[in-house]
């Protein structure tokens, strides 16, 4: 089916190029590499295998840096426009001239770690206060990285979805601005802004790989990254790639939603080593992209994670090494499983004509390789 107005209302590729131009003002911004794993591609019987390596994003170590920082910027620039009638770019907002206004904001979000670091980094960059709500399973290293960006941290005795609920309660009580990567009724604009930031990585990879992929294995938590990747490629490629959405077995909200044809909760408790994907519910705003545009939905078990991380870290001769966290390697774990199953390989057409794209969504931050 065509990429229609319903999809464009969620992901608009035309808005991403301007964002890329603006990012030139950020001293830490450089496009992340697109690694060519040609030796592994040959071993798996594929035409090509490339990995967009977000472990090198901004020196931050995860694709989430594109979402939270840019969404904080969007909120502050909107406030300056409303109050002063001027457009402040990225460089101008980092200048002390606007600190009287930006210091009056408190930004907050719930996160399993990386999105919280990104929101904290954005608030710190522009001189605003920040409060981050973390679920019980977030590592101490990720909490320390959030605090290092001058954010306050509140631990919730529950999972990610319970952290989201507590964040919403506290934000409503204290008049804080929520920068969430998941949506709910009446709250869609900011998650769309976050996903617009994620679109930067897709814009970059098409410049690095003009031929583009025929297959995309993309991991999904609430669906923000998957929506950005699927939406951008669906809208811009003359031949639409096959999209395989990957989740942990215990956090299979997209798999269950696909089975029912509407948003549905996960079948498990979302307890998984893949902390960035430990979500029991999808972000509803992403349904027109991921729910309608996803071709296949696939789960992986916990035993798949460590072998995939090791394959990235200790590659075949000629392939570059990639530092990956448990969530970052999910696409590779799914690809390896699919290629080992003749029925799955045939159904997905993983053959010598297949050009496969993976997203290493995070490095091994706080999750050293055993």
Secondary structure, 3 states (H helix, E strand, C coil): CCCCHHHHCCCCHHHHHHHHHHHCCCCCCCCCCEEECHHHHHHHCCCEEEEEEHHHCCCCCECCHHHHHHHHHHHHHHHHHHHHCCCCCHHHHHCHHHHHHHCCCEEEEEECCHHHHHHHHHHHHHCCEEEEEECCCCCHHHHHHHHCCCCEEEECCCCHHHHHHHHHHHHHHHCCEECCCCCECCECHHHHHHHHHHHHHHHHHHHHCCCCCCEEEEECCCCHHHHHHHHHHHHHCCCCCEEEEEEEHHHCHHHHHHHHCCCCCCCCCCCCCCHHHCCCCCCHHHHHHHHHHCCEEEEECCHHHHHHHHHHHCCCCCCCCCCCCCCCCHHHHHHHHHHCCHHHHHHHCCCCCCEEEEEECECCCCCCCC
